[in-house]
């Protein structure tokens, strides 16, 4: 029985004991009072349970094996993320819709597979135009419609429209079509990855400074801390970006805490720029891991998550806040896999591949959800999940009906809060940086690629030259490392999965509902 129900029953029982010896008139008065108390408290409890504050933290290029909750062999100390997992629900088979930055962000915010958009492959730059149109439902819109105050603080990487004079950006003018058109009341962040210029903060449409200098660091100068040359705002310090964004987020939480206690919850989307390049850990984390700067940077991310959780507790709202922690894709080779291996650390936790790939290491990521009032502590689940599911899950939690659009490729994960053996999602489509597809149902996974579809060997050009087959079928139960292609042995599975992929592409959705149009012609064959 939940603590909420026990409290309500306790009030009713106590009133009943007083009533038993009271006169009839007093009995009626107490009965009416009891009814009112139960009604009011039930309503408040429901509001608290159905409308928690929501903090969604998404790391950048953090692998499944880089934190202890999702990898027993992890050699990086992540005590705060472990504490988060110990207090919530950890997904061991969670995936990003893509194995790279921009498309995953699209899928997370829209609940729609990224390859249905105009972005067929690759990622945007720091000067790209906005990707998500104003009329596309997003998490920002969803949460606003439920009465939330909404904020985005961090790395956007979905494009916005700088004011340009020809090809040159005028930083004295507002940007348009930023996160504000996608449902966020306020936003503060940078446009692309932290290694992509311009390096300028934008605060709800207005650049905070006009750059007076340009700068960058080459890979030769710093194999870990490099970033491309470009304009840098006077208030933009590369090494301080990560703590600065957490400071901004914690300030936002403190500012919104009183309103949250009085029925105006908030939704904070915090997409981090780390541990993506530039990998720039600060003291006391610099050198603390005894492994390399990447491991130090992961430890710094963990520390800041701990500070964020403490801020929620100090504000008195951690019990009423749903915290989600995840990553946008697997670990990047920039982490220096060779050095990590020398310390027996595997960012992909034994799975094949890494960022950009169709193989599991490219898109299987940490996903931890903590909600003390609803989710029992210390649970794990092997249910398949995708970050597109967060849209539909929050839609369910806030009591909003399914619409024709929005969450087209998302399933409600909330049944797993009570039953970790539930199976909300039946299939999963994955997508690589090169635009290759994979589809999975149960243990069977079909990759429509000759090789990794991304950056790990064999890359597609080399795999084609080697004459490798155009499709790879794996059974993840018997071959989780994806080294035995059994497509020839199971042609019926290949046909079934191809048919399922074709159906979900054609329908414009993988969930029940009306047929929808994709934004472009989607082709998924491998030549």
RODO-2510 file (C-alpha; in nm, 4 decimals, decimal comma):
residues 527
     n   res          X          Y          Z
     1     x     0,0000     0,0000     0,0000
     2     x     0,1387     0,3448    -0,0899
     3     x     0,2301     0,5988     0,1771
     4     x    -0,0357     0,8315     0,0338
     5     x    -0,3154     0,5753     0,0764
     6     x    -0,1963     0,4826     0,4268
     7     x    -0,2113     0,8485     0,5297
     8     x    -0,5652     0,8940     0,3974
     9     x    -0,6870     0,5730     0,5616
    10     x    -0,5281     0,6814     0,8868
    11     x    -0,7271     1,0056     0,8841
    12     x    -1,0534     0,8254     0,8143
    13     x    -0,9910     0,5679     1,0895
    14     x    -0,9097     0,8335     1,3459
    15     x    -1,2250     1,0282     1,2654
    16     x    -1,4274     0,7076     1,2880
    17     x    -1,3013     0,6458     1,6432
    18     x    -1,4051     0,9945     1,7523
    19     x    -1,7428     0,9647     1,5816
    20     x    -1,8392     0,6395     1,7539
    21     x    -1,9001     0,8175     2,0858
    22     x    -2,0432     1,1431     1,9516
    23     x    -2,4042     1,2631     1,9371
    24     x    -2,5831     1,2273     1,6058
    25     x    -2,5379     1,5914     1,5070
    26     x    -2,1703     1,5787     1,5915
    27     x    -2,1463     1,2481     1,4068
    28     x    -2,2890     1,4052     1,0924
    29     x    -2,0552     1,7021     1,1214
    30     x    -1,7533     1,4787     1,1561
    31     x    -1,8675     1,2621     0,8651
    32     x    -1,8966     1,5675     0,6434
    33     x    -1,5562     1,6889     0,7622
    34     x    -1,4018     1,3484     0,6999
    35     x    -1,5509     1,3382     0,3528
    36     x    -1,4171     1,6838     0,2776
    37     x    -1,0718     1,5997     0,4114
    38     x    -1,0513     1,2793     0,2110
    39     x    -1,1729     1,4592    -0,1018
    40     x    -0,9299     1,7493    -0,0639
    41     x    -0,6344     1,5334     0,0290
    42     x    -0,7102     1,2816    -0,2457
    43     x    -0,7240     1,5661    -0,4961
    44     x    -0,3955     1,7094    -0,3724
    45     x    -0,2335     1,3680    -0,3734
    46     x    -0,3546     1,3043    -0,7265
    47     x    -0,2268     1,6435    -0,8393
    48     x     0,1109     1,5700    -0,6815
    49     x     0,1274     1,2221    -0,8265
    50     x     0,0010     1,3139    -1,1729
    51     x     0,1813     1,6444    -1,2046
    52     x     0,5302     1,6115    -1,0619
    53     x     0,8000     1,8560    -1,1554
    54     x     1,0094     1,6977    -1,4297
    55     x     1,3847     1,7342    -1,4769
    56     x     1,5188     1,5649    -1,7891
    57     x     1,8996     1,5473    -1,8027
    58     x     2,0603     1,4167    -2,1204
    59     x     2,4368     1,3643    -2,1280
    60     x     2,6261     1,3896    -2,4562
    61     x     2,8219     1,0850    -2,5825
    62     x     2,8015     0,8978    -2,2509
    63     x     2,8208     0,5214    -2,3013
    64     x     2,6230     0,2499    -2,1275
    65     x     2,9456     0,1272    -1,9688
    66     x     3,0512     0,4661    -1,8356
    67     x     2,8390     0,4658    -1,5193
    68     x     2,8088     0,2024    -1,2483
    69     x     2,4261     0,1605    -1,2532
    70     x     2,4371     0,0127    -1,6054
    71     x     2,7768    -0,1566    -1,5999
    72     x     2,9158    -0,3700    -1,3209
    73     x     3,2582    -0,3451    -1,4856
    74     x     3,2628     0,0355    -1,4956
    75     x     3,5978     0,1718    -1,3765
    76     x     3,4786     0,5313    -1,3400
    77     x     3,3380     0,6333    -1,0035
    78     x     2,9824     0,7668    -1,0438
    79     x     2,8397     0,7648    -0,6889
    80     x     2,5693     1,0249    -0,7519
    81     x     2,4263     0,8466    -1,0536
    82     x     2,4453     0,5240    -0,8561
    83     x     2,2463     0,6899    -0,5788
    84     x     1,9927     0,8083    -0,8363
    85     x     1,9561     0,4511    -0,9614
    86     x     1,9356     0,3131    -0,6067
    87     x     1,6379     0,5429    -0,5498
    88     x     1,4620     0,4760    -0,8795
    89     x     1,4251     0,2548    -1,1862
    90     x     1,7164     0,1660    -1,4153
    91     x     1,6588     0,0506    -1,7731
    92     x     1,9121    -0,2003    -1,9022
    93     x     1,7763    -0,2177    -2,2587
    94     x     1,7122     0,1488    -2,3374
    95     x     1,7966     0,3046    -2,6730
    96     x     1,8279     0,6339    -2,8513
    97     x     1,6379     0,6699    -3,1794
    98     x     1,9675     0,7547    -3,3500
    99     x     2,3317     0,6934    -3,2717
   100     x     2,4216     1,0639    -3,3038
   101     x     2,3281     1,3989    -3,1483
   102     x     2,0779     1,6003    -3,3528
   103     x     1,8449     1,3190    -3,4625
   104     x     1,8213     1,1790    -3,1104
   105     x     1,7239     1,5215    -2,9786
   106     x     1,4548     1,5424    -3,2434
   107     x     1,3194     1,2005    -3,1455
   108     x     1,3306     1,2738    -2,7730
   109     x     1,1406     1,6014    -2,7993
   110     x     0,8817     1,4931    -3,0567
   111     x     0,8282     1,1268    -2,9688
   112     x     0,8788     1,0662    -3,3408
   113     x     1,1591     0,8793    -3,5147
   114     x     1,4126     1,1285    -3,6470
   115     x     1,4377     0,9753    -3,9943
   116     x     1,0790     1,0816    -4,0635
   117     x     1,2046     1,4434    -4,0626
   118     x     1,3977     1,6196    -4,3389
   119     x     1,7241     1,5170    -4,1718
   120     x     1,8042     1,1906    -4,3501
   121     x     2,1521     1,1487    -4,2012
   122     x     2,4261     1,3310    -4,0148
   123     x     2,3845     1,6187    -3,7672
   124     x     2,3312     1,9930    -3,7787
   125     x     2,6024     2,2535    -3,7207
   126     x     2,6095     2,5542    -3,4902
   127     x     2,4793     2,7775    -3,7700
   128     x     2,2074     2,5483    -3,9086
   129     x     1,8486     2,6656    -3,9431
   130     x     1,5827     2,5268    -3,7088
   131     x     1,4790     2,1646    -3,7650
   132     x     1,1549     2,1328    -3,5658
   133     x     0,8734     2,3505    -3,7060
   134     x     0,6493     2,5424    -3,4674
   135     x     0,3467     2,3251    -3,5449
   136     x     0,5214     1,9962    -3,4603
   137     x     0,4143     1,8797    -3,1102
   138     x     0,7065     1,8568    -2,8669
   139     x     0,7654     1,7835    -2,5005
   140     x     0,7681     2,1599    -2,4476
   141     x     0,4193     2,1962    -2,5916
   142     x     0,2973     1,8860    -2,4111
   143     x     0,4081     2,0029    -2,0693
   144     x     0,2822     2,3584    -2,1225
   145     x    -0,0607     2,2202    -2,2084
   146     x    -0,0559     2,0400    -1,8719
   147     x     0,0052     2,3685    -1,6894
   148     x     0,3827     2,3452    -1,6558
   149     x     0,6381     2,6234    -1,6775
   150     x     0,8929     2,4997    -1,9332
   151     x     1,2639     2,5717    -1,9707
   152     x     1,5510     2,4470    -2,1852
   153     x     1,9007     2,5038    -2,0502
   154     x     2,1974     2,3562    -2,2342
   155     x     2,3048     2,2257    -2,5736
   156     x     2,0171     2,2632    -2,8216
   157     x     2,1718     2,1241    -3,1426
   158     x     1,8429     2,1380    -3,3326
   159     x     1,9165     2,4604    -3,5148
   160     x     1,7818     2,8096    -3,4727
   161     x     1,7838     3,1022    -3,7110
   162     x     2,0605     3,3522    -3,6488
   163     x     2,0132     3,7013    -3,7918
   164     x     2,2493     3,7092    -4,0884
   165     x     2,3862     3,9778    -4,3155
   166     x     2,4709     3,7581    -4,6071
   167     x     2,6746     3,4717    -4,4628
   168     x     2,7820     3,6701    -4,1558
   169     x     2,5889     3,6465    -3,8290
   170     x     2,4813     3,9716    -3,6637
   171     x     2,5057     3,8840    -3,2946
   172     x     2,3485     4,2143    -3,1918
   173     x     2,0130     4,0983    -3,3291
   174     x     1,7730     3,8385    -3,1837
   175     x     1,7643     3,4845    -3,3140
   176     x     1,4276     3,3450    -3,4206
   177     x     1,2755     2,9979    -3,4328
   178     x     1,4614     2,8798    -3,1265
   179     x     1,3287     2,6518    -2,8496
   180     x     1,0585     2,9106    -2,7770
   181     x     0,8635     2,8050    -3,0892
   182     x     0,8893     2,4456    -2,9656
   183     x     0,7039     2,5071    -2,6410
   184     x     0,9685     2,6430    -2,4036
   185     x     0,8782     2,9490    -2,1987
   186     x     1,2449     3,0309    -2,1619
   187     x     1,5756     2,8944    -2,2806
   188     x     1,9450     2,9497    -2,2309
   189     x     2,2140     2,7708    -2,4228
   190     x     2,4345     2,7300    -2,7260
   191     x     2,3210     2,6186    -3,0687
   192     x     2,5450     2,3257    -3,1655
   193     x     2,7895     2,0916    -2,9964
   194     x     3,0516     2,2537    -2,7782
   195     x     3,3141     2,1952    -3,0474
   196     x     3,1020     2,3830    -3,3081
   197     x     3,1113     2,7610    -3,3462
   198     x     2,9753     3,0120    -3,2761
   199     x     3,0483     2,9979    -2,9054
   200     x     2,7782     3,2404    -2,7943
   201     x     2,5104     3,2154    -2,5266
   202     x     2,1547     3,2896    -2,6325
   203     x     1,9024     3,3780    -2,3621
   204     x     1,5446     3,3283    -2,4847
   205     x     1,6188     3,4688    -2,8271
   206     x     1,8893     3,7231    -2,7496
   207     x     2,2661     3,6662    -2,7709
   208     x     2,4217     3,7695    -2,4403
   209     x     2,7288     3,9247    -2,6044
   210     x     2,8698     4,0234    -2,9406
   211     x     3,1928     3,8290    -3,0004
   212     x     3,5061     4,0415    -3,0264
   213     x     3,7422     3,7527    -3,0893
   214     x     3,7779     3,4187    -3,2599
   215     x     3,9460     3,1115    -3,1249
   216     x     3,9811     2,7372    -3,1348
   217     x     4,2091     2,4530    -3,0322
   218     x     4,3459     2,1989    -3,2792
   219     x     4,3527     1,8227    -3,2197
   220     x     4,7322     1,8430    -3,2305
   221     x     4,7281     2,0993    -2,9503
   222     x     4,4821     1,9018    -2,7384
   223     x     4,3636     1,5533    -2,8440
   224     x     4,0872     1,5697    -2,5831
   225     x     4,0108     1,9420    -2,5490
   226     x     3,9971     2,0484    -2,9145
   227     x     3,7218     2,2634    -3,0624
   228     x     3,6756     2,4248    -3,4032
   229     x     3,7812     2,7817    -3,4691
   230     x     3,5076     3,0454    -3,4615
   231     x     3,3571     3,3499    -3,2878
   232     x     3,3625     3,3406    -2,9070
   233     x     3,1466     3,5608    -2,6861
   234     x     3,3269     3,7527    -2,4134
   235     x     3,1148     3,5739    -2,1501
   236     x     3,1663     3,2265    -2,3003
   237     x     3,4412     3,0169    -2,1377
   238     x     3,4738     2,6685    -2,2864
   239     x     3,6078     2,5081    -1,9676
   240     x     3,3293     2,6620    -1,7570
   241     x     3,0355     2,5720    -1,9813
   242     x     2,9373     2,2524    -1,7993
   243     x     2,9314     2,3957    -1,4441
   244     x     2,7755     2,7158    -1,5777
   245     x     2,4801     2,5274    -1,7240
   246     x     2,4278     2,3366    -1,4009
   247     x     2,4436     2,6640    -1,2060
   248     x     2,1794     2,8099    -1,4360
   249     x     1,9638     2,5004    -1,3894
   250     x     1,9925     2,5034    -1,0124
   251     x     1,9032     2,8724    -1,0071
   252     x     1,5972     2,7949    -1,2180
   253     x     1,4905     2,5201    -0,9757
   254     x     1,5250     2,7511    -0,6769
   255     x     1,3280     3,0236    -0,8549
   256     x     1,0455     2,7863    -0,9474
   257     x     1,0291     2,5863    -0,6242
   258     x     0,7676     2,7988    -0,4436
   259     x     0,5393     2,8077    -0,7464
   260     x     0,5863     2,4315    -0,7766
   261     x     0,4709     2,3840    -0,4184
   262     x     0,1614     2,5878    -0,4991
   263     x     0,0362     2,3945    -0,7969
   264     x     0,2514     2,5310    -1,0810
   265     x     0,4996     2,2531    -1,1648
   266     x     0,7967     2,2997    -1,3930
   267     x     0,9590     2,1026    -1,6734
   268     x     1,3346     2,1501    -1,7094
   269     x     1,5078     2,0022    -2,0138
   270     x     1,8822     1,9996    -1,9459
   271     x     2,0805     1,8632    -2,2436
   272     x     2,4454     1,8608    -2,1396
   273     x     2,7451     1,9338    -2,3645
   274     x     2,9508     1,6669    -2,1848
   275     x     3,1364     1,4346    -2,1886
   276     x     3,1435     1,5210    -2,5637
   277     x     3,4452     1,7128    -2,6959
   278     x     3,5955     1,9435    -2,5922
   279     x     3,6780     1,7151    -2,3016
   280     x     3,7833     1,9740    -2,0433
   281     x     3,7546     1,8485    -1,6835
   282     x     3,8278     2,1056    -1,4158
   283     x     4,0028     2,0568    -1,0806
   284     x     3,9427     1,8671    -0,8580
   285     x     3,8200     1,6230    -1,1237
   286     x     4,1119     1,6750    -1,3599
   287     x     4,3357     1,3722    -1,3096
   288     x     4,1065     1,2274    -1,0420
   289     x     4,0102     0,9082    -1,2267
   290     x     4,3647     0,7863    -1,2808
   291     x     4,2511     0,6840    -1,6312
   292     x     4,2303     0,9792    -1,8731
   293     x     4,0555     1,3168    -1,9187
   294     x     3,7412     1,1507    -2,0537
   295     x     3,6968     0,9495    -1,7346
   296     x     3,7673     1,2659    -1,5341
   297     x     3,4960     1,4485    -1,7293
   298     x     3,2424     1,1725    -1,6651
   299     x     3,3232     1,2012    -1,2944
   300     x     3,2600     1,5759    -1,3160
   301     x     2,9213     1,5169    -1,4816
   302     x     2,8338     1,2795    -1,1990
   303     x     2,9321     1,5412    -0,9408
   304     x     2,7100     1,8060    -1,0966
   305     x     2,4149     1,5662    -1,1086
   306     x     2,4655     1,5231    -0,7342
   307     x     2,4557     1,9010    -0,6893
   308     x     2,1339     1,9170    -0,8910
   309     x     1,9714     1,6518    -0,6732
   310     x     2,0802     1,8338    -0,3592
   311     x     1,9216     2,1522    -0,4924
   312     x     1,5902     1,9715    -0,5343
   313     x     1,6161     1,8363    -0,1788
   314     x     1,7131     2,1736    -0,0301
   315     x     1,4183     2,3321    -0,2068
   316     x     1,1884     2,0726    -0,0513
   317     x     1,0611     1,9392    -0,3826
   318     x     1,2673     1,6266    -0,4538
   319     x     0,9823     1,3961    -0,3473
   320     x     0,7534     1,5721    -0,5945
   321     x     1,0022     1,5719    -0,8812
   322     x     1,0455     1,3094    -1,1510
   323     x     1,4108     1,3029    -1,2580
   324     x     1,5188     1,1358    -1,5818
   325     x     1,8841     1,0810    -1,6687
   326     x     1,9998     0,9476    -2,0036
   327     x     2,2432     1,0016    -2,2938
   328     x     2,1989     1,0956    -2,6598
   329     x     2,4029     0,8040    -2,7983
   330     x     2,6939     0,5765    -2,7194
   331     x     3,0461     0,6833    -2,6346
   332     x     3,2582     0,8550    -2,9004
   333     x     3,6055     0,7399    -3,0110
   334     x     3,7229     1,0798    -2,8829
   335     x     3,7228     0,9185    -2,5378
   336     x     4,0305     0,7210    -2,6523
   337     x     3,9169     0,3591    -2,6350
   338     x     4,2734     0,2278    -2,6362
   339     x     4,3630     0,4091    -2,3151
   340     x     4,0323     0,3154    -2,1527
   341     x     4,0919    -0,0511    -2,2427
   342     x     4,4306    -0,0392    -2,0741
   343     x     4,2376     0,0338    -1,7546
   344     x     3,9837    -0,2413    -1,8299
   345     x     3,7078     0,0087    -1,8933
   346     x     3,4602    -0,0506    -2,1780
   347     x     3,2240     0,2413    -2,2548
   348     x     2,9933     0,0071    -2,4482
   349     x     2,9683    -0,2430    -2,1594
   350     x     3,0563    -0,5428    -2,3768
   351     x     2,8303    -0,4508    -2,6673
   352     x     2,9693    -0,4022    -3,0166
   353     x     3,0283    -0,0585    -3,1653
   354     x     3,0036     0,2969    -3,0394
   355     x     2,8623     0,6371    -3,1297
   356     x     2,7368     0,6637    -3,4918
   357     x     2,6842     0,2855    -3,5344
   358     x     2,3870     0,0559    -3,5849
   359     x     2,5460    -0,1914    -3,3460
   360     x     2,4229    -0,1817    -2,9862
   361     x     2,7117     0,0293    -2,8597
   362     x     2,5901     0,3106    -3,0819
   363     x     2,2438     0,3532    -2,9330
   364     x     2,2013     0,1452    -2,6158
   365     x     2,2344     0,4017    -2,3380
   366     x     2,1738     0,4602    -1,9671
   367     x     1,8184     0,5515    -1,8692
   368     x     1,7334     0,6119    -1,5042
   369     x     1,3988     0,7424    -1,3778
   370     x     1,3515     0,8507    -1,0156
   371     x     1,0133     0,9495    -0,8713
   372     x     1,0021     0,8724    -0,4983
   373     x     0,6246     0,9049    -0,4570
   374     x     0,5500     0,6510    -0,7280
   375     x     0,8545     0,4399    -0,8261
   376     x     0,9865     0,1929    -0,5675
   377     x     1,3580     0,2345    -0,5044
   378     x     1,6355     0,0212    -0,6438
   379     x     1,4593    -0,1488    -0,9331
   380     x     1,5896    -0,2563    -1,2738
   381     x     1,4058    -0,3599    -1,5883
   382     x     1,5032    -0,5449    -1,9055
   383     x     1,2092    -0,3991    -2,0979
   384     x     1,3028    -0,2464    -2,4322
   385     x     1,2681     0,1325    -2,4272
   386     x     1,3439     0,4172    -2,6657
   387     x     1,3851     0,7846    -2,5825
   388     x     1,0851     0,8557    -2,8071
   389     x     0,8836     0,6827    -2,5331
   390     x     0,9426     0,9681    -2,2880
   391     x     0,6915     1,1857    -2,4754
   392     x     0,4109     0,9318    -2,4396
   393     x     0,5106     0,8492    -2,0813
   394     x     0,4884     1,2133    -1,9719
   395     x     0,1644     1,2461    -2,1669
   396     x     0,0244     0,9599    -1,9615
   397     x     0,1596     1,0878    -1,6298
   398     x     0,0038     1,4307    -1,6840
   399     x    -0,3299     1,2759    -1,7820
   400     x    -0,3399     1,4024    -2,1379
   401     x    -0,5070     1,2086    -2,4205
   402     x    -0,3196     1,0651    -2,7167
   403     x    -0,3431     1,2931    -3,0179
   404     x    -0,3114     1,2179    -3,3881
   405     x     0,0396     1,3630    -3,3951
   406     x     0,3002     1,3847    -3,1229
   407     x     0,4469     1,0655    -2,9816
   408     x     0,3816     0,8735    -3,3043
   409     x     0,6724     0,6457    -3,2192
   410     x     0,6437     0,6483    -2,8412
   411     x     0,5036     0,3977    -2,5930
   412     x     0,3981     0,4602    -2,2344
   413     x     0,6668     0,3357    -1,9957
   414     x     0,4707     0,4149    -1,6789
   415     x     0,3389     0,0563    -1,6349
   416     x     0,7020    -0,0368    -1,5637
   417     x     0,6947     0,1858    -1,2559
   418     x     0,4895    -0,0861    -1,0817
   419     x     0,5663    -0,3952    -1,2897
   420     x     0,9226    -0,4137    -1,4199
   421     x     0,8323    -0,7157    -1,6340
   422     x     0,5780    -0,5211    -1,8417
   423     x     0,6468    -0,4915    -2,2154
   424     x     0,5135    -0,1583    -2,3443
   425     x     0,7270    -0,1692    -2,6610
   426     x     0,7187    -0,4585    -2,9094
   427     x     0,9733    -0,3403    -3,1668
   428     x     1,2509    -0,0860    -3,2123
   429     x     1,3928     0,0935    -3,5156
   430     x     1,7486     0,2238    -3,4909
   431     x     1,9283     0,4660    -3,7218
   432     x     2,2958     0,5442    -3,7806
   433     x     2,4863     0,8602    -3,8721
   434     x     2,5026     0,7428    -4,2334
   435     x     2,1274     0,6907    -4,2537
   436     x     2,1304     0,3107    -4,2242
   437     x     1,8414     0,1313    -4,0544
   438     x     1,8075    -0,1565    -3,8114
   439     x     1,4875    -0,3097    -3,6777
   440     x     1,4432    -0,5328    -3,3766
   441     x     1,1609    -0,7456    -3,2438
   442     x     1,2242    -0,9613    -2,9394
   443     x     1,5831    -1,0889    -2,9546
   444     x     1,6000    -1,0630    -3,3348
   445     x     1,7735    -0,7591    -3,4823
   446     x     1,8182    -0,6935    -3,8538
   447     x     2,0791    -0,4371    -3,9640
   448     x     2,0361    -0,3093    -4,3180
   449     x     2,4036    -0,2399    -4,3623
   450     x     2,7167    -0,4154    -4,4846
   451     x     2,9085    -0,3017    -4,1774
   452     x     2,8557    -0,0793    -3,8756
   453     x     2,6619     0,1873    -4,0632
   454     x     2,8776     0,4341    -3,8734
   455     x     3,2339     0,4853    -3,7559
   456     x     3,3473     0,1517    -3,6192
   457     x     3,5064    -0,1119    -3,8417
   458     x     3,3988    -0,2141    -4,0898
   459     x     3,2662     0,1166    -4,2170
   460     x     3,0255     0,0960    -4,5079
   461     x     3,2677     0,1723    -4,7947
   462     x     3,5206    -0,0823    -4,6671
   463     x     3,2506    -0,3410    -4,5914
   464     x     3,1150    -0,3144    -4,9462
   465     x     3,4646    -0,3556    -5,0928
   466     x     3,5077    -0,6677    -4,8805
   467     x     3,1862    -0,8061    -5,0307
   468     x     3,0117    -0,8349    -4,6952
   469     x     2,6373    -0,9077    -4,7145
   470     x     2,3925    -0,6181    -4,7354
   471     x     2,1966    -0,7376    -4,4300
   472     x     2,2990    -0,8695    -4,0899
   473     x     2,0691    -1,0671    -3,8623
   474     x     2,1580    -1,1167    -3,4983
   475     x     1,9950    -1,2923    -3,2054
   476     x     2,0754    -1,0695    -2,9093
   477     x     1,9875    -1,3391    -2,6566
   478     x     2,2511    -1,5815    -2,7831
   479     x     2,4840    -1,3267    -2,9448
   480     x     2,4649    -0,9929    -2,7602
   481     x     2,7992    -0,8861    -2,9086
   482     x     2,6561    -0,9117    -3,2634
   483     x     2,9364    -1,1118    -3,4186
   484     x     2,7401    -1,3969    -3,5811
   485     x     2,5345    -1,2903    -3,8821
   486     x     2,2659    -1,5599    -3,9153
   487     x     2,0637    -1,4037    -4,1988
   488     x     2,1275    -1,7025    -4,4249
   489     x     2,0070    -1,9461    -4,1592
   490     x     1,6854    -1,7576    -4,0834
   491     x     1,5480    -1,6082    -4,4074
   492     x     1,1962    -1,6104    -4,2609
   493     x     1,3084    -1,3764    -3,9793
   494     x     1,4691    -1,1457    -4,2326
   495     x     1,1438    -1,1283    -4,4305
   496     x     0,9330    -1,0719    -4,1203
   497     x     1,1520    -0,7880    -3,9978
   498     x     1,1710    -0,6259    -4,3409
   499     x     0,7934    -0,6363    -4,3669
   500     x     0,7559    -0,4838    -4,0206
   501     x     1,0016    -0,2064    -4,1036
   502     x     0,8223    -0,1340    -4,4293
   503     x     0,4878    -0,1176    -4,2512
   504     x     0,6119     0,1230    -3,9829
   505     x     0,7811     0,3457    -4,2392
   506     x     0,4715     0,3520    -4,4596
   507     x     0,2281     0,4181    -4,1734
   508     x     0,4230     0,7206    -4,0537
   509     x     0,4073     0,5813    -3,7021
   510     x     0,4784     0,2624    -3,5068
   511     x     0,1936     0,3142    -3,2586
   512     x    -0,1790     0,2577    -3,3177
   513     x    -0,3493     0,5501    -3,4872
   514     x    -0,4236     0,7127    -3,8200
   515     x    -0,1741     0,6881    -4,1017
   516     x     0,0583     0,9893    -4,1163
   517     x     0,2930     1,1298    -4,3756
   518     x     0,6690     1,1332    -4,3341
   519     x     0,8389     1,4647    -4,4115
   520     x     1,0365     1,3045    -4,6929
   521     x     1,0500     0,9885    -4,8982
   522     x     1,2085     0,7325    -4,6674
   523     x     1,4177     0,4596    -4,8278
   524     x     1,5696     0,1911    -4,6092
   525     x     1,7208    -0,0676    -4,8432
   526     x     2,0925    -0,1469    -4,8369
   527     x     2,2489    -0,1782    -5,1816
***
